[in-house]
Amino acid sequence: MSLLLRHRFSLFRPLGTCSPQRGGPRSHVGSFSTSRPVLSKPQIERVPESQERQQQEHAVISTFDLFSIGVGPSSSHTVGPMRAGKIFITDLKELHLLEKVMTVKITLYGSLAATGEGKHHTPQAILLGLEGSDPETIIPTTIESRYSNILRDKVLLLGGHHRIHYDMDRDMLWRWDQVLPTHPNGMRFSAFDQDGDLLATNEYYSVGGGFVVNEKTKVDENLFYKGVDKSVVPPARLQQTHSLSEPDLNSAPSVLTEPSSSTSNDNAAPNMVDVGPPYPFESGNSLLALTQKHNMTIAQIVYDNERSFGYSDDDIHNKILRIWSVMDDCIRTGVSSTSPTLPGRLGLRRRAPILYKRLMRGFYPGVTPPVNKMAKIEAGTAGSAAIDAPAELDVDTQDEPETDAGTTGWGARSVNPASPSAKRAARVTGAFDHPLLPEPPRKTMIPAMDFLSCYAIAVNEVNASGGRIVTSPTNGAAGVIPAVLKYIIEFISDDPEKTVMTFLLTASAIGMLFKRGSTISAAEGGCQAEVGVACSMAAGGFAACMVPSPETVLQAAEIGIEHNLGLTCDPIDGLVQVPCIERNSLGAVKAVTAAQLSLASHGIYSVTLDEAIEAMRVTAADMSVKYKETSLSGLATTVKIPLTVPAW
């Protein structure tokens, strides 16, 4: 018997009938039953490889769904499950079942079960979602205390007010050995009444980037989680359906055409079937064709599509700058943290505060002064996004460059002759009686790389500690895009607000192409689906801020992903720390390099973005599940815990 509680936003899809719920017939969406499910021996459920796969009709979704505000450490294992919990409770309220619930059973499958417990805060996220919290507004510092209270008191407040008994050991089941057909990040929620009868059940899939979908509806649920009432959701967004399956390789590429003038008439009555973005695109080639036909940049195409989702010009402007404000605050929090280590038994030392302090102390002559009082960019304001110099930290200065006493300059500080670092000679490793003398210690002077690395590491250290984050497009890859954009604003741009708008709207278009043509979930495609995609998005955004050529932008995005193909996801101890944090640093540097290569190529290239996206999809399909966010191989198994090399 199929027991399903569909989300109410599928009201715009064909409806079936519902079974009566101990009374007269009801017209709720989907179906549910009061009978107990028949238990059978668990089996691994998989979709046959021969099954025909289908893509959604176009790639366009809202930028504000691709870039969404949440909490760390994982978009698919933290943000998505929290949204799923809230969706389930909201559905129970809509069906007037919440007050009847006495027990909630939760089963986690596949990758969610393999690395969720104690590593990605999946239990915390689900339970607080069931209590009515959502990732954008929850206060990160309250998560652990609220979760501890639930475990201690064994009480769960469904929807924030309906009290039930909840025993974590009894009511949450971890099935890492079982994978549901739709996606490796599957979860099943079931609600029971006081007699033990099943009231409602549903399965949700966290498909990366915080997106949560349902197999039956194929609707991106979190497209509506901010506008819980469907009556206030713009019709164009209600029509955004996305297949979870990959495209049919045997089908010929389809070409999208623009709506005819008759269907785009402003005076025509709204038609739910005809509602959609004015510039739909399904591939990089179709996006490029649109820009050429209408003489528009990629950012302008995305901007006008956002209008069809019910956003005014002010809404788009303020929401974009709100996203950047959270990214900027995340960098600021990371470089100014006073906590020495990250959570988890790795005991990993935070590096962003030390890196940033060294940069601001004049590690490189001629860079930004150590103290900058100009305000950061916020919605409705303009100005520099520079970060104030952090408070002095007790940091070993053995890596500081030697500077002549009394030397000063822009961004440089004089060295006290009495300080130990001013008198200590640099240590040289190697024998001096050898024909090949050792190289003397040197300090490289590549400010771009060091600032990019510092910013990316700062964001991912905040993410690893469960702080406020922007999925861009995922939490595990959340440092790449903010780092590149921050660098442009501080060192290149002369119009920061326009730069933020251009960069993020362009990057989102590239992210949409990956979401449609491949995946942004590490559980499906490994780290190429996270850091690889983020690198591609950032490369395209960087190129868009340098030249307005859409072809150059897409070439930069292609280079960004091409050299991340095959990147695996094998986090040590299941934590989003090693190699994730450093990998974001390298992703940011690689993004700028990719953009620079495209700018120097003058439109000459061999591989298109569409071909690279397809290559990534095929690579993901061939990749072993051991390298897809399960911590079953790679570094996760070769590195021993406690670490052989101290994290300090």
N, C-alpha and C positions, 0 to 999 in steps of 0.2 A: 504494500500500500504506500502510495506516495503522499507524504505529509509535508505540506509546503505552505509557508506564509510569505506571500509576495509583498514587495514594497509597493506602497500605494501609488507611486509615480508611474507604475506600469498601467495605470488607468487609461493611458493613451494608446495602449497596445490591445490586441484582441483579448477579450476576457472569457474565462470559463465560468462555470457555475461552482458554487460552494456547497459543501455539505452542511446540513443544519447543525447548529451548535446547541443541542439540548433545548430545542424550541422551534419556532417557525423558520422558514427559509430566510437566509440573509444574502445580501448582494455584495459581499466583500470581494476584493481582488484576490485571485489565487484560490487556494483550497487548504483546509485543515481538517483535522478529525479529532474526535474525543477518544477514539480507541487506542489501545496501547500498541506500539509498533512491535512487529514480530522480529525478534532478535535472531540473527544468523551468524555463522562463523565469519569473522572479518576477512575480507579479501582486498587486495590492492586493485583498485578500479582505475583503468586507463582507457583513453580513447584509442580506438584502432588507428594505426598509422595510415591505413588506406582510406579512412573516412575523409570525405571531401571537406575542405576548409573554406571559409568565407570571410572576406574582409568587409568592414563597414564601407558605406558608399563614398565617404570622403574623410579626410584627416582632421578637419577643423573641429576643435573644441575650444573652450575659453582659456585664455592665458591664465586666468585666475583659478582655474582648476589644475592646470599644470604646475603653476607656482602657488602652492598653498602653504599657509602658516600652520605649524604644528610643533611637536616636541620630539626630542631625540629618545633613543638612539637610532631607530629604524623607521622608515616610512611604511614598509610593508609589514613589519612585525610589531610596530607600536602605533603609528598614526592610523593605519588601516583597521586594525582590530578595535581601536577605540571608537572609530566611526561606525564599525559594524555593530558594536554593542549598543550605541545610541540609536541606530536605525532600528534594531530589533525592539528596543523598548518603545520607541516612537510608534512602531506598528502595533504593538500590544495596546497602547493607549488609543490609537485610532479605532481598533476593533473592540474597545471596551473590555479587554481581557486582563488588563494589568492588575486590577484589584483581586482577581481570582487566583493569581499566581502565588504558589507557596514554595516551589522549588524550581531552580534553573540549572540545567545540565549543559556543560560546555565541553565540546570535543575538538581538539586541535590536531591537524593532520600534516604529514609531510614536513616541509621545511619549517613551518611554524612550530611544530612540536620539537624538531631537532635542535633548534637554537633559541627558542623563545623563553624557556624558563630560566630566570635569573640572569639572562644575557641581554635580551632585547626588550625586557619589560613588557612582554606580551600579556601575562596575567594581570599586571597592574592596569594596562591599557583597557583590556576587555571589561574588567570589573568596574572601573571608573566610568567607562562608556555606558555600562548598564545603569550606573547611578545618574546618568544624564550629562556627564561632562563631554566636551568636545575638544579636539586638539588645539584649536586656535585660541580658545579663551581660558583653558585650564591653567592654573598657576603651577609651573613646573616644580617649585619647591615644596608643594603640598602633596605631591603624588606618593612619595614613599610613606609619609605619616598616615595618609588615608588608607593606603594598602595595608600597612601594619595593623591599623585598627580593625580592618575587615578580617584579617587572619586571626587576630587576638580575640575579638568579640564574636566571630562567626556570624556577623550580621551584615546584610547587604541591603541598601536603600534603593530599590528599583525606581528609576525616574526621579530620585532624590527624596522620595517620601514614603514609598511602599516598602515596609520592612519585612524581610524574609530571612530565614536561617540559611546560611551558606557555609558549607564545610569544604575548604579548598581540596583536601585529600579525597573527598568523596565525589564532589560535584564538577571537578575539572579533570578530563582524561587526555593523556598525551599519546597520540598514535603516530609516532615518527615513522613507523613501519608501514603505514597505509597512506596512499595518495589518492585523493578524490580526482575524478576524471577531468575536471575543468582546469585546475591550476594547483601547483604544489603547495600554495599557501591557503589551504582550505580550513574552514571552521564551521561547526554546526552548533546552533543554539536551540535548546528545547525547553519549553515552559510547561510545568505540571501544576495541577490544582491540589487541594488538600487530600483528595482521594487517590492521588497518584495517577489520575487520568491526564493524558497529553492534551494540552490546550493548543499549542502551536509550536512549530519547528521551522527552521530555515537554515540554509547553508549559504555562507558568504565566502568570497574569495578576495584576498588582498593581492592585487595584481601589480603592485609597484607604484611608487610615487604617491601613496596614500589613497589610490583609487580602490574602491570596493564594489564588486559586482556580484550579481546573482545569476546562476546558470540559467534559470528559467526565463528571467526577464531580459537578460543581456543588457541591462541598463546600468550606466555608471552612477551608482547610488550617490556618491559624494558630490556629484554635480548639483545636487539639491539639498545637501545636508545643512547649508546655511539658510536656505529658504524652505523650511520644513513643510510649510503649507504650499501645496502645488499650485494653488490659485494665485500666488504671488511670484511664481517662477515664470520668466519670459517663455513664450511658446517655443521659440527657437532652441532653447536649451533642453526642453522636454523631448525634442526630437533627436537628441544626440545619443544614438545607440552605437555600441562598439562591440564587435565580436571578440570573444576571448581567443578564438582560434586563429592560426596563422593563415596567410593567403593560399589560395589554390595555385600551385606552381604550374599546373597544366592549362590554366585559363589564360587567354590573351589579355594583355593590359587594356584596361578600359580608359576611355577619355571622357572627362567631365566637360559638359557644356554649361554655359551660363544660362540663367533663367531668361526666357523670352520677355520682351517688353510687356506682354499681356499679363504675365505672372508677377512681374515686379512693379506693376502699377501701384503707386502710393495710395490711390483712392480705392483700390480693390479691397473687398472684404477679407479679413484674415481667414486663411485656410490652413488647418493644422498639417495637411500633407505637404503644402507648398512652402511652409515657413522654413527658412534656412538662411545661412550666411550669404551675403552678396557675392563673395569671391571664394567659392569652395575649391579646394585643391586636394588631390589624392596622392601626389608624388612631387618630388623635386622638380621634375620636368613640367608638370602642370602648373606648379607655383611660378616657375620661371616664365612660362607662357603668359600667365596673368599679369606679371609685372611688366612684360614687354608690350602686351596689348593695351594696357591702361596707363603706361608710363608712370608706374608707381614703384616705390621701394617695397621690400618684404614687410618692413615695419608698418607701412601705410596700409598694406593689404590686411594684416592682422588687426590693425586699429579699426578699420571699417567693419571687419567681421565682428568685433566686440560690440559695436553699436547694435548689431542685429540681436544680440543677446540681452538687450534691454538696458545697456549702460549708456549714459550721457557722456559728453566729452569730459566734463568735470569728474564723473565717476571713474572713467578710465585713467585720467591723470592722477587722481588721488589714490586709487587702488594700486597703480604701478609704483608710485612713490612710497606708499605704505609697505609694499613688499620690499623695496630697496631699504627702507628705514629699518625693517627687522633684520635684513641681511647685514646692514652696517652696524646695528647694535650688537649683532652676534659677533662680528669681528672685534668690536670694541670690548665686549665682555671677555672674549678669548685672550686678548693680549694684555688685559689688565687683571686677570684672575690671580688671586693670592694663594689658591689651593695648590699644593706642590704636585699632587698626583691625581690621576683619573680613577674613577671607581673600577672595581674589579680586582681579581686576585693577581693580575699581571703587575699591578703597582706601577703602571706606566707614568713616567714623569711628563708633566706639561712642558712643552717647549716654546709655545707661542709667546708667553711673557718675556722669556729670555731673549728670543730672537728679536722681538720688537724693541726691547730695551737697548740692545746692541745697535740696532739700526738708528735709533733716535739719539744715541750717545755720540754720534759722529763716526760710526764705523766706516762710513764712506764720506769723504769730503764733498761738499757741494750738494747734498741732498736736503730734504725738508728739515727746517729747524726743529729742535726737539720739542718745543712747546708751540702749539698753534691754537689760538683762541677762536679761530673762525668756526662757525657753527656747521654741523653736519647737515646733509640734505634731509629735509622732511617734506611731507605733503604740503604743497602750497608755498614752499620757500625755496630760495636759491642760495647757493654758497658752497664752500668747500666741504668735502667729506673727510677732511683730515682728522686723525685721532689725536687727542691730547697725549702727551708723553705720560706713561704710567708712573706710579709712585715707585720710589727706589725699592729694589728688591735685593735680598742678600744673595747675590749671585757670584760665583767664582769668576774672576776676571782673567783667568789664564789664557783665554782665547782673544782677549782684547788686543787691538793693534797698538804697537808702541808709537808714541807721538812725542816730538820734541817739546820740552817744557816751555810753556809760554806761547806755544803756537795756537792761534785761534783762527776761526774762519766760519763761514756760513754752514751751520750744522755740525761744527767741530767744537770740542771743548779742550781747554788747557788741561794738562796732566800735572798733578801735584808731584814735584820731584821727590817728596818724602814717601809717596805711596810705593808699596812693594812692586806693583806692576811696572813702575817707571824705571826701576833698577834691575829687574829680573831679566836675564838674557834668555832668548828663545832656546828651547831644547832641541837639539838635532839628533835624530835617530840614525845610526849607521856608523861604520868604522872609518876613521880618518886615515888609516894606513893602507887603504885599499886602492887599487888603480882607478876604480870608479868611485869618486867621492859622492857622498849623499847630497841630495838637493836641500838647500836651505828652506826653512818654513816661509811660506808666502800667504798672503791674503788676497783672494780674488776680488775684483771690483766689478760685480755684475748686479747692480741695485735692482733691476727689474726682476731677476730670478729670485732674489732674496725677499723682496716685498711680496711677490706672488706666493712664495712658499709660506711666508709668515702668515699672510691673510688666510690662505687655505687651511693651514694647520690650526689657526685660531678657531675657525668655524667648526671644524670637525672635532676639536677638543670640547667645545661647547655641546655639540651633538652627542659625543660619547658620554658626557656627564648628564644627559637627559634635559638639556636646556631648550630654550625657545629657538626654533629653527625654521627655515623655509625649504620645503622640498623642491629641489632644483636640479634635476627633476625628482630626485630621491634624497633621503637623508644621508645615506652612505656616501653619496657624491655631492653633498650640499656645499662643499667648500670651493669647488672649481669655479662656478659662475660668479659668486660674490667676490672672489679673489681677483679675477680678471677685470670685472667691472670696477672694483675699487681702484685698481691700478690705473685704469683709463681715466677715472675721475680725478685722481690726485696728480697724475703726471702728464696727461695728454689733453684732456677735454678743456675747451674754453666755454662750454655751455652744459654744465652738469645735468640739468633736468632733461634736456633734449637727449643727451647721451644715455641716461637711464632708460628713457622711453624707447629709444631706438634699439638699444642693446637687448633689453628684456623682451620686447615684442618680436624682434628677429629671432632670438634664441628660442622663444616659445614655438615659433613656426617650425623650426627644425625638430624640436622635441615632439611636436604633433606627428611629424613624418615617421619618427622612430616608433612612437606608440602605435601607429596604425600598421606600419610595415614590418615591425619586428617586436620588440618588447623593451620596457624600461624596468623589468623585474629581474633581480639577480637570481631569484629562485627559478627563473625560466632560462636566463641567458648568461649567468655568471656576471663578473664585474664589468665586462664589456657593455652590459646593458645599463650600468650605473655610471661609473667613472668614464667609460668610453663615450656614452651618450652625452654626458655633461661636458666632456672635452669638446665634442663636436658642436654642441650648442654654444659654448663659450667662444670657440673659434669663429663661428659664424657671426656672433654678436660683435666680437672684436673687429672683424673685417668690415661689418656694416658701419661701424663708427669711424673707420678709416676712409672708405670709399663707398659711394652709394650703389655700386654695381651688384645686382642680385646674383649674377653668375659667379663673381668672385666670392661672394658670401657662401654660396652652395659649395664651391670648390674648397673653401676653408673648412667647412663642416665635413666634407668628404675626407680630407686629409686627417682631420681630428679623429674620426672613427676608424679609418683604415689602419692606423697604427696602434689601435687598441683591440683589434679583432683577436678573439681567443683568450682575452683576459679573464682569469678565473676568480671565483669568489671563495676563498678558503680562510676565513677569519680565525685567528688563534683564539682558542677557548670560546669561540662563538661571539666574541665581543667586537663591536664596530670600532676597533682600535688599530690592531696590527693585522694586515698591512694597510688598512683603510685610510688612516690619517695621512701617512706619507704619500699614498697613492693619489690623494687629492692634490697634494702639493705638486707632484709630477704632472698630473692632469692639467693643472692651471698653466704650468710652464709649456707643456706640449700644445695647449690650445693657442697660446700666443705664437709659438713657432709655426703651427699650422697656418694661422692667419697670415703671418709674414711670408710664408712660402707661396700662398695663393696670391698675395699682393704682388709678388715678384714674378709670377708666372705669365702675366699678360693674357689671361684667358686660354692658355694652352694646358691641357690636361688629358689624362688617359682614362681615368675612372670617374664615373658620375656618382653623385650622392645616392641615387636610387640603387645603383649596382652595389654600392658599399652596404647599404641598409639590407639588401637582400642577402649579401654575403654574411652579414652579422646574424640574420635569422637562421640561415642554414647552419652556420657555426654553432649557434645556440642549440639547435635541434640535435646536432651530433655530439655535443659536449656531455660528458658523464655527469650524472646527478651528484657525484661526489664533489664536483666543483661548482655547485649551484647553491651557495648559502647554507650548506649542511654541515660544514666543518668536519667532513669525513675523509679528507685527503689533503695533499699539499702541505702548506705551512701549518695547518691546523693539526697535523699528525707528526710532522718532522720536528717541530719545536716542542721541547719538553717544558712543562710547568711544574715548579717555578722555573723561570727563565734561566737558561744556562749562562747567558750574558746578562748581568743585572740591568734592569730598566733605567737605572740612574746613570 
